[in-house]
């Protein structure tokens, strides 16, 4: 990884002439031009290829890519003003949004680097065969396809670049291409990648054949929204089945359940993170020495989903900044009522472990905290809990628990939840029972207004304690083993995984020829591994229940927070005012189908081109 990063720094200078910066056609980058000769050598060429991976690090594990891919859907609300434009589709969703600038810039930077690789691939020397060279070119084709996939789904038909601005100069008056043109190139690139990528790569994080099959299946399915749905569904199904039916051949497999942990739980376990058999495409993070773009500044996603552990939680013994849980003063997003209580089963005894393995809903005290009479009165607790001491659970972790041996919670006083400070189940507990529980409890009845299906407006409930920011926290990207600090988490980041492809296959089977039995088979595989082995039978569904609505709920249970919900709703025809009003009205009230199915074009790009008026803002 260190080698990849060091070479990548030099290679990334190529992007200085990318479309994003829209330099004058008369300008020349002498530093880049002097590298021409080195790019025709194997070492220089592969250094350039390494640079194509660089911009993944500015999408995954950072704030910028979460909001545009997850908010404005049925699954999430925003906290305060964070992500408000994406959630509410209001006046704050504008061309100057910084998140969109990062996505646009990262995608086009990667595309330009990939185009440069493909250009020099015609001249490079040092490979023993065309097949050996093709394996390297296939990485560039894959990463170009991946970046174009992001662009076309987020922004629609924008600029389709197939040449390197480093070589041919920058187009200051770019023209739009159609979304179908984008998909034609994406599919062509991925067909090359599927054919030429190796099954195994020597360096963790490089794309291999399983990644190409996974992305191609997803692309075929997403393409159905543009027409010829049955044909592209057939292609999606065939591609997904090739990977599923030969998964061990391609070095992939689902984790299976046992009597103590579900396969879904094992998927997110820290001990499996760096050698994960389900991950098809990852952002590889070097955890020991910080040899990454931005070094240790990785894995910040978890902190954006945290509840108020410093204010409300602090009164009960939790702490605002914890290496285990994250930094709660950076919270941005919280789950919708629909996600917590209609997608996930709101039950303490459900066989499905995906809520418990996707969300932290028990937060433990850092140090001892006695429940005083004043605290009990404020939170309307029964007098019986006064004097109870919530035990501190923090201690220095062993290296098998936390690689960095940080002092973290959940290391002592864990028996019988003696140190439980904040409890946020997705099921409702009676007011009487909550009053007698010696910890802060916030369940769906505390969070949501049943009359509006939104988070409560505290002003409308003046007699209640305001717990609307005390909710479960997404924990998929926060295994304790790689918690480096209260901000940074150094685990690998899953971008495409095998569980998703099973659900792609199910949706494709339904769309292709209405084969509910085949779709149910794929779904049941995923549902059964979400339970302990002794309860797998409870998870099996009949083919008769399978429809697009069921599959969307299943995708929510399986994939919540994994940067794809907005695309899911676009593909299935559910990114509509009617659907959002039904499921998450905070995102439906201002939704306008005439423009809100694409994002604003970044102002920085429009300011740099000569035909901004012609190019347009996507209606913003």
N, C-alpha and C positions, 0 to 999 in steps of 0.2 A: 504493500500500500504506500510506503514511503517513496518508493521509486515512482509509482504512478503519480503521486502528488508532486514530487519535485520536477519531473519532466513536464507535467501538466501545467505548471506555472509558466514555463517558457512557451509552451504551445498555446496557452490561452491568450498570448499577446496577439495572435492572429485575429481575434475577435474585435480588435480595435478598428478594423475596417468593415465591420459588419453593417448590415442594413440598419441596425438600431441607431448607430451613430450618424448615419447619413452624411459622411464626409463629402467634400467636393470631389467631383470626378478628376479634378486636376491634381489633387493631393496624392502623394506617394508615401507609403510607410517604408522608409529605408530599412528599419530594423527587420521588418517582415521579409522584404525582398531579398535581404542578405541571407535569409534562411532557405532560399529556393534550392540551393545545392544540397543542403543537409536533408531536406525532405525527400530527396530521391535516394537516400541511403536508408537501409532498413532501420537503423537505430533512430534516425531523425524522423522517419515516417511513423514509427510506432510511438515516439514521443508526441507527435501531433495527434495521433489516434487517442492516446491517453487523455489529452486535453478535452476530447469530446465528452468525457464523463463529468467534467468539472462542474457544470451548471446544475446537475442533479442535486448538488449539495445546497443550492439556494432555493430549492423547491420543497424537498422532504425534510422534515425535522425543523422547519421554520414556519413562521406565521403566514407568510405571503400566499402559500398555496392552499392552506386549509379553508379560508373563508370562501374563495371563489369556487371551490369544488364541493363544499359541504353545506354552506349556508344558503338561505333562500329556498330551502327544501322542506320536507315534512319532518325532519329529524332534530333540528336545532333552533335555539333562540340565541340572541346575543346578550352580553352583559354590558350594561351601560350603553355607551356609544360605540364600543368596539365592534367592528364588523357590521355596523347598523345599516349601511348602504346595501350590503349583500343580503342581509336578513330581511329588511323591510322594503327593498326596492324603492327607496325614497330619494330625495334630492342629494344624498351623500354618495350615491353610486354615480361617479363622474369620471371623466377622462383623466383627471389628475390623480386618481387613486394610486397609491404607492404599491399595493399588492399586484395590481394588473401590470404596472410598469416592470416589476420584477419578473413576472411570468412571461411577458412578451420578450423582455430582454434575454432571459435565460433560454427560451426556446429558439429565438433567432440566432443567438450566439452559438448554441449547439449545432444548429442547422448549417451555419456558415463554416464552422470547423469541420463538420462531416463532409460538406461539399468540397472543402480544401483537401481532405483526405482522399476523396474519390478522384479528384483531379490529379493528385500526385501518384495515385495508384496506377496510373497508366505509364509512369516513368520510373517508379522506384525499382532499385536493384537489390539483390541479396537474398531473394527467396528461392528455394530449391524447386518450387513448382508453382503453377498457377493456382492449384488447390490450396496451397499454403497461403498465398497472397489473398485468395478469395475469402478465406476464413477471417482475415483482418478487415477486408472491405465490408464483410457482412456485419461487423460490429458497427461500422459507420452507417450502413444502410438501416440497421435496427434503430440506432439512436436518432437518426434523421426522421424515421417514421414515427417514433415515439414523440418527438418534439412537434412534428406536424399534427399529430393526433391531438395534442394539447391545444395547439393553436386553433384548429378548425372547430373543436368543440367549445372552446371558450369564446372565440371571436368570430367564428363563421368563415366566410370566404374572404381571406385576406391575401397577403403576398405569398405566392408559392415559389420558393427559391430553389433552384437546381444547380446554380453555379456559384463559385466562390467569389465574393467581392474582393478578397485578397488578390485574386488573380485577374479578374475582369473589371474591377472597379465597382463603385456603388451606384445604384440606380436611384437618382434623386426624385424621380417621378414614377413611383411604382404603381402597377395596376393590380387590381384584385383578380383572383381566380375563383372559380366556383367551388363549392364544397365538394361536389362530385370529383372535380379535378384533384383536389387534395386527397380524397380517398383513393383515387386511381393510383397516385404516386405512393401513398402509404402502403397500399396492398402490394404493389410491385416491389417496393423495398423489402417488405417483410417476406415475400416469396423468396427473394434472394437470400435473406437471412436464414430462413428455415432450411434452405438447401445447403448452405455453406458454413453455417456456424458449427463449431464442434459440440459434441455432447458434454464434454468437460473442459473447463478452463483452468489454467494453472494458477491464476490469481483470483481470489475471492472478489466478487463484485463485477467481474466481466460478464457480459451477456453470453449465453450459450443457447443451444437449440431449444431447450424447454421454455426459455423466455420468449423466443420468437414464435413458437406455437401458441403460447399463452396470449401474447399481444395480438397475433393475427386473429385468433378466435374472437377476442374482444372487439377488434376493429370490424370484422365481418358483421358481428351482431349490431354494433353501433351504426353501421352503414345502412341497416334496414330502415332507419328513420327517413332516408332520402328517396325511398322507392325501391322497387324490385325486392320487396321484403322477403318473399318466399325463397328466392334464389340465394340471397345473402344469408338468410337463416340456415339454409341447407349447408352453405360453405362454413358458417360458424359451427354448426353441429359436427360436421366432418372433421374440422380442425381440432375442436375440443375433444372429440372422441379419440383422435389419434394420440393426443397427449394423455388422456385419462386411461385409455386401454393399454398404453405402452409406457406408463409413467416410470416404472423401475428402469426401463431401457434408457430413459432420458434423465435419470438421476433425481426423480421426484417421487414423493409419496405422502399421503395424509398420515398424520399421527393418529394412533388408535387409542381407544379408551381402555382403562383397566378398572379395578374396583376402588381405586383411591383418587383417580383424576381422569377427567375426560380428555379425549384427543384434542379438543379445542383448547383446553387449558394448557396442554403440553405445547401446543403451537406457540403460545406466548411466553413460555417459561424461559428464563434467562439462560439456563444451561443448554437450551437448544438454539439460542439465537444465532450464533456464529456458524453453525453447521445445519441450519434449518432445512429439513427435507421438503417442506411445503413451499418455501419461498422460491419463486421462479425468476424473479428479477428484483434486485435489491440495490439500495444505496449502502455500500460497504463502508463501515466506520472503523477506523483504527483506534482501539480503545486504550492501549497501553501507554502510548507516547504522544497521542494527539496529532499524528501525522495526517491531517485532513485539511481541506480548504477551510479557512477560519479556525483551524487547529481544534481546540476543545469546544468551540461554539457549535455544538450539535445537539440534536434530540430535544429541542425546546417545546415540541408539540404538546407534551403532557401538561405543562403549566397553564396552557390556554384553556383547559377544560376543568380546572380546579374550582371547588367551592370556596367560600369565604372562611378559610382556616385561620386567618389572622385576627379578624374582628370577632364574629360570632364564635368561631371555633376556638379562638384563643381564650375566650371566657371559660371554656370547658377543658383546657389543658392541651389543645393542639397548638401548633406553631405555624407562623406564616410562611417561613422558608425552611423546607426540609429536603435533604437529599433523597429521601425515600419518596415523598409525595410530589415535591416540586415547589415552585415559588408562587404562592397563591395571590400575590398582589399583581400578577400579570394575567389574571383570568380574563377570558374573552367570550367563551361559548358555554352553553348549558343545554341539556337534552330537553326535547319537547315532551309534552304529555303523551303525544301519539307514540313516540319512541319508547318511553318508559312503561306505559301501561297497555298499549295495544299491539305493538310489535313484540316486545318482551312480555311474557306472562307475568302478571303482578302477583306473585306467590312466593312465599318463603320455602315452599316444598316442591317447586317445579323440578322436573327431571332435566330440563334444558339448562345447562350451566353457562350459557353464553352471556347472560346479563352479569352474573357473578365473575366471569372471567374477562369481561370487557370493561367493567366499571369497578372502581373502588367505591364501596358504600359503607365501609367501616374505617374510620380514621382514629388512630390511637394517640394517647397523650404522650407528650415528650417527657414531662416531669409530673410528680404527684400533684393532684388538684382536688382540694376539698370543696364539696358543694356547700356553699353558705346559704343562710336563710335568704339573703338578698338575691342571690343567683336563682334559687328555687322560686322565689316570688316573681322575679322578672320573667322566668320561662314557664310560669304556671305549673310548677311541679308539686307533687304531693309532699307534705311535710316529712314523710318517712324517709326521703332521700337526703335530707339535711344532715350534714356531718359525714356523709359517705365520701371516701377518698378514692378518686379515680387514679389508679396506679400509673406512674411513669413507665414507659416501655422502652426508652432509648438506652442503648448500650453500643459499645464498639462492636461492629459486625466482623465475623470471620471472613476470610477471603473467599470462602465457598458461598457466602451469602452476598457479599458486596466486594467486588474486585479491589476497590479502593480502601477497604476496611474503615469506612466512614462510621461515625456514631449516628445511628438511625433508629427510628421507632420499630416496634414489633419484634424486639430482641429479648424482652423479659416481661414478666407479669402478663403473659398472654392467656393463661388458663382461665376459662370461664369468662373471657372478655373483661378481665379485671381492669384493663387499661383503656377500655373503649370510651372515647371522648365524644365522637360525632358519628351518628348512625343515620344513613340516608337510604332506606330501602325503597324499592319501586313498588311495594305493596303497602296498603293502608293499614294502620294500627289504630285501634280505638283511642279516643282522647283519654279515657280513664287509664288504659294500660300505659300510654306514653307518659302520663304524669308520674307514674311509679317507676319508670325506668331511669336509672342513675347516669344518664348521659343526655346530650342534646339529640333529639330525634326530629328529623324532618322527612316526612313521607309525602306522597302525591297530594294528600288533602291539605298539606301546609303550603305546597308550591303553587297549585293551579286553581283558578277560578272555574268551577264547573259551568258557569253561565256563558263564559267566553272561550273556554278551551285554551286560554293563555295563562302565563304566569300572573299571579295576583298583583293587582295594583294596591300597595299597602294603604293608600288613602281610603280605599273602599272597604278595608277590613281593620278599622282603627283599634279594635279590641284584641287583635291577634298580634303575636310576636312576628315580626317580619323575617321570615326564613327563606325568602325567594331566591337567595343566593347560596343556600345550603342544600346542595344537590349531589347526586352521584357524579364521579369524575371518570372520564375515559382513561383507561390505564394500559391500553394495548402497547404503547411505546414507552414503557416505564418499568420494565423488570428490574427488581432491586439489584441484581448482580452488576448492572452497568450504570447505576445512579452515581455520577461523578461529583455532582454538587446539586444545590437546590435549583439550578437552571439547566444543567447539561446532563444528558443521558447518552451514553456512548454505544448503545446497541445498534446492530444493523437495522435498516429500515425497509420493511417489505413494501414493494411497489406493485408487484403482481404475484398472486399466490394461487396454489392449486384449488383451494376451496372455492375461490371465485369462479374458476373455470368449470367446476361442476354445475354451478348455478347458471353460467353462460350456456352450457349444454342443455340444461333444463328449459331455459327460455327459448333457445333456438329450436328445440324439438317441438315445443308448443306452437311456435310461430310458423315453422316450416310445414307441418302437416297435422297439427293438433294432436300429437301423440302424447296424451296425458300419462299413459303408463310409463313410457320412457322417461318423461320429465320427472315423474314421481320417483323413479329409481335413482336418478341423480340427486334429487332433493333428499331422499331418505338416507343416502350415504352420508350426506352432510349433517342431517339431523341426528342420526344415531351416534356419530362421533362427538356430538355435543353433550352427550349424557354419559354417566358412568355405565360400564358394561352391563351392570345388573338392571339398568333402567332403559336400555336402548329401545326395547319394544314399545315403551310409552311414546317414543318420538316418531314412530312410523305413521305416515299419513296415507290416505287412500288417493288413488288417481283422480277421483271425482272432485276433490277440493282444489285441484291445481288450476289456477288461472293467473293472469298477469298480476292481479292484486296480491294473490298469495305469494308469488315469486318476489314481488317487491318487498313484502314484509319479511320474507326469508332473507333477502339480501340485506335488509336493515339489521336483522338479528345477527347475521354473519359478518357484515362488512361495515357497520357503523363507524364513522370516523376515518375511514381508509381512503379518503380523497376521491370518491367516485359517485356520491349520491346525486349530485346535480346532473351528471351525465346520464345516470339511470333514469331520472325523471324525464329528461329530454327524449331519450330513446323510446320510452314506453308511452309517450304521449300524455304524461302526467304533470309536466311542467305547465300547469294551467291554473288560472284563478280559482276555478271550481274545485279542483283537487286540493289546492293549498288551503282554501277556506275550510274545507272539510277536515283536514288533518292538522294543519298548523297555521291558523288564521293570521298570526303575526306576519307571516310571509305572503299571505294571499290578498290582503286588503288593498295594496297599491300595485299589485302585479298587473303588468300590461303586456299581453302576448305579442304586441306589435314590435316590441324592442327588448323585452327582458329574457329572451331565449338566447341572447348573445350579450357579451360584456362590452363596455365602452373601449374604444381604441385609445391607447395611451397618448396623452397630450405631448409627451416628449418626442414621440415618433412623428406626430402630426406637425409639430413645430420644426422638424428637421427636413421635411420634404417640401417640394415646390408645388404640389398639387393636393394640398390638404383638403380644400373644399370639395374637390372631385372625389377624393378617397372617402371622406366622411367619417363620422364618429360612431357609427352603428346606432344612430338615433338618439344620442345623449347630448 
